[in-house]
Amino acid sequence: MKAMILAAGRGERMRPLTDTCPKPLLKVAGEPLIGWHLRRLRAAGIGEIVINHAWLGAQIEAALGSGGAYGVNIRYSPEGETGLETA
């Protein structure tokens, strides 16, 4: 099975934390927010994941790499820093 995680938003409501760190990488209980999703997807038997990103997306790619630390295979779908907006 495959899954897609939409992680392109700037995280306006989490500012100023998201001014320098993308919201998916903010930590909760020592784990990045996106890490919780990756672990749950793996537990559900999903090993192929595409992560769509924009704001500070290079940090997401650098932190997660190919997904080996989470037991999944990650590919990325970058939108650029400004993103495509909602709707």
C-alpha positions as CSV (number, residue, x, y, z in Angstrom):
1,M,0.0,0.0,0.0
2,K,1.0,3.6,-0.5
3,A,0.1,6.8,1.3
4,M,0.6,10.5,0.7
5,I,1.2,13.0,3.5
6,L,0.4,16.6,2.8
7,A,3.0,18.7,4.7
8,A,3.2,21.8,2.6
9,G,1.6,24.4,4.9
10,R,3.5,27.1,6.7
11,G,1.8,26.4,10.0
12,E,0.7,30.0,10.6
13,R,-1.1,29.2,13.9
14,M,2.1,27.8,15.3
15,R,4.2,30.9,14.6
16,P,6.8,31.9,15.7
17,L,7.8,28.2,16.1
18,T,7.3,27.6,12.4
19,D,9.3,30.7,11.3
20,T,12.4,28.5,11.3
21,C,11.1,25.0,11.5
22,P,8.4,23.4,9.3
23,K,5.4,22.3,11.4
24,P,5.9,18.6,10.6
25,L,9.2,18.7,12.3
26,L,8.0,20.3,15.5
27,K,8.5,17.8,18.3
28,V,5.8,16.4,20.6
29,A,7.0,14.0,23.3
30,G,10.5,13.9,21.7
31,E,9.1,12.9,18.3
32,P,8.6,15.1,15.2
33,L,4.9,15.4,14.4
34,I,5.4,13.8,11.1
35,G,7.2,10.9,12.8
36,W,4.0,9.9,14.6
37,H,2.3,9.6,11.3
38,L,5.1,7.6,9.7
39,R,5.1,5.2,12.6
40,R,1.4,4.7,12.4
41,L,1.4,4.2,8.7
42,R,4.1,1.6,9.0
43,A,2.2,-0.2,11.8
44,A,-0.8,-0.3,9.4
45,G,1.3,-2.0,6.8
46,I,2.0,1.0,4.6
47,G,5.6,1.2,3.5
48,E,5.6,3.5,0.5
49,I,5.0,7.2,1.3
50,V,5.1,10.4,-0.7
51,I,5.5,13.6,1.3
52,N,4.3,16.8,-0.4
53,H,6.1,19.8,1.1
54,A,6.7,23.5,0.5
55,W,7.6,25.8,3.5
56,L,11.2,24.8,4.6
57,G,10.7,21.5,2.8
58,A,14.5,20.9,2.5
59,Q,14.5,20.5,6.3
60,I,11.9,17.8,6.0
61,E,13.9,15.9,3.4
62,A,17.1,16.3,5.4
63,A,15.5,15.1,8.6
64,L,13.6,12.1,7.2
65,G,15.8,11.1,4.2
66,S,14.7,8.0,2.5
67,G,12.6,6.9,5.5
68,G,14.8,4.1,6.7
69,A,14.7,5.2,10.3
70,Y,10.9,4.7,10.3
71,G,11.0,1.5,8.3
72,V,9.3,3.1,5.2
73,N,10.4,4.3,1.8
74,I,9.8,8.0,1.4
75,R,9.6,10.0,-1.9
76,Y,9.1,13.7,-2.0
77,S,6.8,16.0,-4.0
78,P,8.1,19.6,-3.5
79,E,6.0,22.6,-4.3
80,G,8.6,25.3,-3.7
81,E,8.8,27.6,-0.7
82,T,5.6,29.5,-1.4
83,G,3.4,26.4,-1.9
84,L,0.3,26.1,-4.1
85,E,-2.1,27.4,-1.4
86,T,-5.3,25.7,-0.4
87,A,-8.4,25.0,-2.6
